[in-house]
Amino acid sequence: MPSSIFSHQAPGLILKIKYPQKFDGTALCISTFVPDISVVIDPFFTFNFRGITHSLLGLIIFTLPITLLLTLIFCDHIAPFCAKLARKNGILYKPMKYFGIDEWDNLKKKQFDKRFYVVASYSALIGGLTHLLLDLPAHATIELFYPIILQSPDILLYSIIDFGTVNIGPFQIDRNLTVYQLIWIIETLITMVISLYLLRFIKKHNLISNWYHEV
């Protein structure tokens, strides 16, 4: 899978820019990284949550409810806080302003009515689905139809470079580059560039303010 932050959001940003009134952009973008929350919670459980979070079943029972909850929290608290930070002076805050984070306080205007929950729900499902589709060629296994877990085609498992493993203290580093890992790298770089470009596009054309003035 491409990196959860900045890369996976590319499809969601495209949909929001193309159809601003048909999608909830916050739910779209948040849902594109929710399946990877399993990386954070898996170490605390004996059960592997990735199989569920990266499946069609997981879209409904995991991605949808968590996205709705995080969207509420993000719009009311996190986005306004980030916008306040982005408006500060200093070299550390310039990139935040450059990519439009200083306008995120507009999200506070979001009305959590019946329409919001309908639009945010299908936005969450679509955003989560884009995550699963981008992941398909970039992993050794396919969890899409969990509880059935399939092995990726042999061509994706083919080792391009194999220098074995190296131990650094208690950590073991695998120096093997497979086709699916190479696809992960390429997907990450391409979608990250697209996401950053789209964030700048939104800022440059003042789209966030325009979208919320239409609310």
KAUR-V576154 format. One record per pair of residues at least 4 apart in sequence whose ideal C-beta (glycine too) atoms are under 8 Angstrom apart, sorted by the first residue. I is the first residue (numbers start at 1). GAP is how many residues later the second one is. D is the distance in Angstrom with one decimal. If there is no record, write none. Layout:
i & gap & d
I & GAP & D
I & GAP & D
This chain:
i & gap & d
1 & 7 & 7.2
1 & 35 & 6.9
1 & 130 & 7.0
1 & 133 & 6.2
1 & 134 & 4.1
1 & 137 & 5.4
1 & 138 & 6.7
1 & 183 & 6.7
1 & 186 & 7.8
2 & 5 & 3.6
2 & 6 & 5.5
2 & 132 & 5.8
2 & 136 & 7.2
2 & 182 & 6.9
2 & 185 & 4.4
2 & 186 & 4.2
2 & 189 & 4.9
2 & 190 & 7.3
3 & 4 & 4.4
3 & 5 & 7.1
3 & 185 & 5.1
3 & 189 & 6.8
4 & 4 & 5.6
4 & 28 & 7.8
4 & 29 & 3.9
4 & 32 & 4.3
5 & 4 & 7.6
5 & 28 & 6.3
6 & 185 & 8.0
6 & 186 & 5.0
6 & 189 & 4.8
6 & 190 & 6.6
7 & 180 & 7.1
7 & 181 & 5.0
7 & 184 & 4.1
7 & 185 & 4.4
7 & 188 & 6.3
8 & 4 & 8.0
8 & 24 & 4.1
8 & 25 & 5.6
8 & 28 & 7.9
8 & 122 & 7.4
8 & 123 & 5.5
8 & 126 & 6.6
8 & 183 & 6.9
9 & 4 & 5.6
9 & 20 & 4.7
9 & 23 & 5.2
9 & 24 & 7.5
9 & 182 & 8.0
9 & 186 & 4.9
10 & 4 & 6.5
10 & 181 & 4.2
10 & 182 & 7.8
10 & 184 & 4.2
10 & 185 & 4.6
10 & 188 & 6.9
11 & 4 & 6.5
11 & 21 & 7.1
11 & 116 & 7.4
11 & 119 & 4.0
11 & 123 & 7.6
12 & 4 & 6.3
12 & 11 & 7.9
12 & 13 & 7.0
12 & 16 & 3.5
12 & 17 & 4.7
12 & 19 & 7.4
12 & 20 & 5.2
12 & 111 & 8.0
12 & 115 & 4.8
12 & 118 & 6.7
13 & 4 & 6.2
13 & 12 & 7.5
13 & 15 & 7.7
13 & 16 & 6.9
13 & 181 & 7.8
13 & 182 & 6.0
13 & 185 & 4.1
13 & 186 & 7.0
13 & 189 & 7.5
14 & 4 & 6.1
14 & 180 & 7.8
14 & 184 & 6.8
15 & 4 & 6.0
15 & 8 & 5.3
15 & 13 & 6.1
15 & 111 & 7.1
16 & 4 & 6.0
16 & 7 & 5.3
16 & 9 & 3.8
16 & 12 & 5.8
16 & 13 & 7.8
17 & 181 & 6.5
17 & 184 & 7.1
17 & 185 & 6.9
17 & 190 & 7.0
19 & 4 & 5.7
20 & 5 & 7.6
20 & 187 & 7.3
20 & 191 & 5.3
21 & 193 & 7.5
22 & 97 & 7.4
23 & 4 & 7.8
23 & 5 & 5.5
23 & 96 & 6.7
23 & 100 & 4.8
23 & 103 & 7.6
24 & 4 & 6.4
24 & 47 & 7.1
24 & 92 & 6.9
24 & 95 & 4.9
24 & 96 & 4.3
24 & 99 & 4.4
25 & 4 & 6.2
25 & 98 & 7.8
25 & 186 & 7.7
26 & 4 & 6.1
26 & 45 & 5.0
26 & 48 & 6.0
26 & 49 & 5.9
26 & 53 & 7.7
26 & 81 & 6.2
26 & 84 & 7.4
26 & 94 & 7.7
27 & 4 & 5.9
27 & 40 & 5.5
27 & 41 & 7.2
27 & 44 & 4.8
27 & 92 & 7.7
27 & 93 & 4.0
27 & 94 & 7.8
27 & 96 & 4.1
27 & 97 & 4.7
27 & 100 & 6.7
28 & 4 & 7.0
28 & 95 & 4.7
28 & 96 & 7.5
28 & 98 & 6.9
28 & 99 & 4.2
29 & 4 & 7.9
29 & 98 & 6.8
30 & 4 & 6.3
30 & 37 & 5.2
30 & 40 & 5.1
30 & 41 & 5.7
30 & 44 & 6.5
30 & 94 & 7.5
30 & 97 & 7.3
31 & 32 & 5.6
31 & 33 & 7.9
31 & 36 & 4.2
31 & 92 & 7.0
31 & 93 & 4.2
31 & 94 & 7.4
31 & 95 & 7.7
31 & 96 & 3.4
31 & 97 & 4.5
31 & 100 & 7.4
32 & 95 & 4.7
32 & 96 & 7.1
32 & 98 & 6.1
32 & 99 & 5.1
33 & 4 & 7.6
33 & 98 & 7.3
34 & 19 & 7.5
34 & 28 & 7.3
34 & 29 & 4.8
34 & 32 & 5.2
34 & 33 & 5.4
34 & 36 & 7.2
34 & 90 & 7.9
34 & 94 & 6.4
34 & 97 & 7.8
35 & 18 & 4.4
35 & 19 & 5.3
35 & 23 & 6.7
35 & 27 & 7.5
35 & 28 & 6.0
35 & 93 & 6.2
35 & 96 & 5.1
35 & 97 & 7.0
35 & 100 & 7.9
36 & 17 & 7.5
36 & 95 & 7.7
37 & 4 & 6.3
37 & 16 & 6.9
37 & 29 & 7.0
38 & 4 & 5.4
38 & 10 & 7.8
38 & 11 & 4.1
38 & 12 & 4.4
38 & 14 & 7.8
38 & 15 & 4.4
38 & 16 & 7.6
39 & 11 & 7.7
41 & 4 & 6.5
41 & 8 & 5.8
42 & 6 & 6.1
42 & 7 & 5.6
42 & 8 & 6.6
45 & 4 & 6.9
49 & 4 & 5.5
49 & 13 & 8.0
50 & 4 & 5.7
50 & 93 & 6.6
51 & 4 & 6.6
51 & 92 & 4.7
51 & 95 & 4.7
51 & 96 & 7.2
51 & 98 & 5.9
52 & 5 & 6.5
52 & 6 & 4.5
52 & 9 & 7.4
52 & 10 & 6.0
52 & 91 & 7.8
52 & 94 & 5.7
53 & 5 & 4.6
53 & 9 & 5.2
53 & 10 & 7.1
54 & 4 & 6.4
54 & 77 & 7.8
54 & 78 & 6.0
54 & 81 & 6.2
54 & 89 & 4.3
54 & 90 & 7.2
54 & 92 & 7.4
55 & 4 & 7.4
55 & 77 & 7.6
55 & 88 & 5.1
55 & 89 & 5.8
55 & 90 & 6.6
55 & 91 & 3.5
56 & 4 & 7.7
56 & 76 & 7.5
56 & 88 & 6.1
56 & 89 & 6.8
56 & 90 & 7.9
57 & 4 & 6.2
57 & 89 & 5.8
58 & 4 & 4.3
58 & 5 & 6.1
58 & 70 & 7.9
58 & 88 & 6.9
59 & 4 & 4.9
59 & 5 & 6.4
59 & 66 & 5.6
59 & 69 & 4.8
59 & 70 & 6.4
59 & 73 & 7.5
60 & 4 & 5.6
60 & 65 & 7.6
61 & 4 & 7.4
62 & 4 & 6.2
63 & 4 & 5.7
63 & 61 & 6.2
63 & 62 & 7.3
63 & 65 & 3.8
64 & 4 & 6.6
64 & 57 & 6.3
64 & 60 & 5.1
64 & 61 & 6.1
64 & 64 & 7.4
65 & 4 & 6.4
66 & 4 & 6.1
67 & 4 & 6.0
67 & 53 & 7.5
67 & 57 & 3.8
67 & 60 & 7.3
67 & 61 & 7.2
68 & 4 & 6.8
68 & 49 & 7.1
68 & 52 & 6.0
68 & 53 & 6.9
68 & 56 & 6.5
69 & 4 & 6.6
70 & 4 & 5.7
71 & 4 & 6.2
71 & 49 & 5.8
71 & 53 & 7.8
72 & 4 & 6.3
72 & 40 & 6.6
73 & 4 & 5.7
73 & 5 & 6.4
74 & 4 & 4.6
74 & 5 & 5.5
74 & 33 & 7.2
75 & 4 & 5.6
75 & 32 & 4.2
75 & 33 & 6.4
75 & 35 & 4.9
76 & 4 & 7.6
76 & 32 & 6.6
77 & 4 & 6.4
78 & 4 & 6.2
79 & 4 & 6.3
79 & 25 & 4.0
79 & 26 & 6.5
79 & 28 & 4.2
79 & 29 & 7.0
80 & 4 & 6.4
80 & 24 & 7.0
80 & 25 & 4.4
80 & 27 & 7.4
80 & 28 & 5.2
81 & 4 & 6.7
82 & 4 & 6.2
82 & 14 & 7.2
82 & 19 & 5.2
82 & 22 & 5.3
83 & 4 & 6.7
83 & 18 & 6.3
83 & 19 & 5.4
83 & 20 & 6.5
83 & 21 & 4.3
83 & 22 & 3.8
84 & 4 & 7.7
84 & 21 & 7.2
85 & 8 & 6.4
85 & 11 & 6.5
85 & 16 & 7.7
86 & 7 & 5.7
86 & 10 & 3.7
86 & 11 & 5.0
86 & 15 & 4.2
86 & 16 & 3.8
86 & 18 & 7.5
87 & 6 & 7.5
87 & 10 & 7.1
87 & 15 & 5.0
88 & 5 & 4.7
89 & 4 & 6.9
90 & 4 & 7.5
93 & 4 & 6.2
94 & 4 & 6.0
95 & 4 & 6.4
96 & 5 & 4.2
96 & 6 & 6.7
97 & 4 & 6.8
97 & 5 & 4.7
98 & 102 & 6.8
98 & 105 & 7.0
99 & 97 & 6.8
99 & 100 & 4.3
99 & 101 & 5.9
99 & 104 & 6.1
100 & 4 & 7.5
100 & 99 & 5.8
100 & 100 & 7.4
100 & 102 & 5.4
100 & 103 & 3.2
100 & 108 & 6.4
103 & 100 & 7.0
103 & 103 & 7.8
103 & 105 & 4.5
103 & 106 & 6.0
104 & 104 & 7.3
106 & 102 & 5.1
106 & 103 & 6.0
106 & 105 & 7.6
106 & 106 & 4.3
107 & 105 & 7.7
109 & 103 & 4.9
109 & 106 & 5.9
110 & 6 & 6.7
110 & 102 & 7.8
110 & 105 & 7.5
111 & 5 & 6.2
111 & 104 & 6.8
112 & 4 & 5.1
112 & 5 & 7.4
113 & 4 & 7.7
114 & 4 & 6.5
115 & 4 & 6.0
116 & 4 & 5.6
117 & 4 & 6.0
118 & 4 & 7.0
119 & 4 & 5.9
120 & 4 & 6.1
121 & 4 & 6.7
122 & 4 & 6.2
123 & 4 & 6.0
124 & 4 & 6.1
125 & 4 & 6.3
126 & 4 & 6.7
127 & 4 & 7.0
128 & 4 & 6.8
129 & 4 & 6.3
130 & 4 & 6.2
131 & 4 & 6.3
132 & 4 & 7.0
132 & 12 & 6.0
134 & 4 & 7.0
134 & 53 & 6.1
134 & 57 & 7.3
135 & 4 & 5.7
136 & 6 & 6.4
136 & 8 & 7.1
137 & 15 & 7.7
137 & 19 & 6.3
137 & 43 & 6.4
137 & 46 & 5.0
137 & 50 & 8.0
138 & 42 & 5.5
138 & 43 & 7.7
138 & 45 & 4.9
138 & 46 & 4.1
138 & 49 & 5.8
139 & 13 & 6.4
139 & 41 & 6.1
139 & 45 & 7.9
140 & 11 & 7.1
140 & 12 & 5.6
140 & 16 & 7.5
140 & 17 & 6.2
140 & 38 & 7.6
140 & 40 & 6.2
141 & 8 & 5.6
141 & 9 & 6.8
141 & 10 & 6.0
141 & 11 & 6.3
142 & 7 & 7.0
142 & 8 & 4.3
142 & 9 & 7.4
142 & 10 & 5.9
143 & 6 & 5.4
144 & 6 & 8.0
145 & 5 & 7.2
151 & 6 & 7.6
152 & 4 & 4.3
152 & 5 & 6.1
152 & 28 & 6.1
153 & 4 & 7.5
154 & 4 & 6.7
155 & 24 & 6.2
156 & 22 & 7.1
156 & 23 & 5.0
156 & 24 & 4.2
156 & 27 & 7.4
157 & 21 & 5.9
157 & 22 & 7.1
157 & 23 & 6.8
158 & 20 & 6.3
158 & 21 & 5.0
159 & 17 & 5.6
159 & 18 & 7.1
159 & 19 & 5.4
160 & 17 & 4.9
160 & 18 & 6.6
160 & 19 & 6.4
160 & 22 & 6.3
161 & 14 & 7.7
161 & 15 & 7.0
161 & 16 & 4.2
162 & 13 & 7.4
162 & 14 & 4.7
162 & 15 & 7.6
163 & 12 & 3.8
163 & 13 & 7.2
164 & 11 & 6.2
164 & 12 & 7.5
165 & 7 & 5.4
165 & 8 & 6.4
165 & 9 & 5.2
165 & 10 & 6.5
165 & 11 & 7.9
166 & 6 & 7.5
166 & 7 & 5.1
166 & 9 & 6.4
167 & 4 & 7.2
167 & 5 & 5.4
167 & 6 & 7.7
168 & 4 & 7.9
168 & 5 & 6.3
176 & 5 & 7.9
177 & 4 & 5.4
177 & 5 & 6.2
178 & 4 & 7.1
179 & 4 & 6.5
180 & 4 & 6.5
181 & 4 & 6.8
182 & 4 & 6.4
183 & 4 & 5.9
184 & 4 & 6.2
185 & 4 & 6.5
186 & 4 & 6.2
187 & 4 & 5.9
188 & 4 & 5.9
189 & 4 & 6.6
190 & 4 & 6.5
191 & 4 & 6.1
192 & 4 & 6.4
193 & 4 & 6.2
194 & 4 & 6.2
195 & 4 & 6.3
196 & 4 & 6.5
197 & 4 & 6.2
198 & 4 & 6.4
199 & 4 & 6.5
200 & 4 & 5.9
201 & 4 & 6.2
201 & 6 & 7.7
202 & 5 & 4.5
202 & 6 & 6.1
203 & 4 & 7.9
203 & 5 & 7.8
205 & 5 & 7.9
206 & 4 & 5.8
207 & 4 & 6.0
208 & 4 & 6.5
209 & 4 & 6.1
210 & 4 & 6.7
211 & 4 & 7.4
